[in-house]
Amino acid sequence: MYKHIGLKELASFTRIISSWPENTAAHQRARLFEVLKVHGSVTTLEAMRFLDIVDPRARIVEIRKEGYTIKTSWVRQPSECGRMHCVGMYTFGANIEGVMLAKQPATSLDNSYRQLMLTF
């Protein structure tokens, strides 16, 4: 079930954005990873609204490719206009205690992911 985002969570999201301010895929992954560590879960809409990640699904795929287990469950959450939607909620599937984020990753993953082209 979806829980309402309170002022404490908003302050935490703001702190996370200030720690990873760039709009690169690497910084978006870092923001998403950190909020999962701190809060335990995040929905697609929360990541879009509060972490400034336009498509969090792509960042989740990239984090999974790094070897982390992230589970997706479905919750109902209101959009900005108040209508309820079924959205993904992401949680770590294994204990990640002790995992640290580096400000400058040793290898950049930005060039290792390619855009998938769908053809019909």
Order of alpha helices (4+ residues) and beta strands (2+ residues): alpha-alpha-beta-alpha-alpha-beta-beta
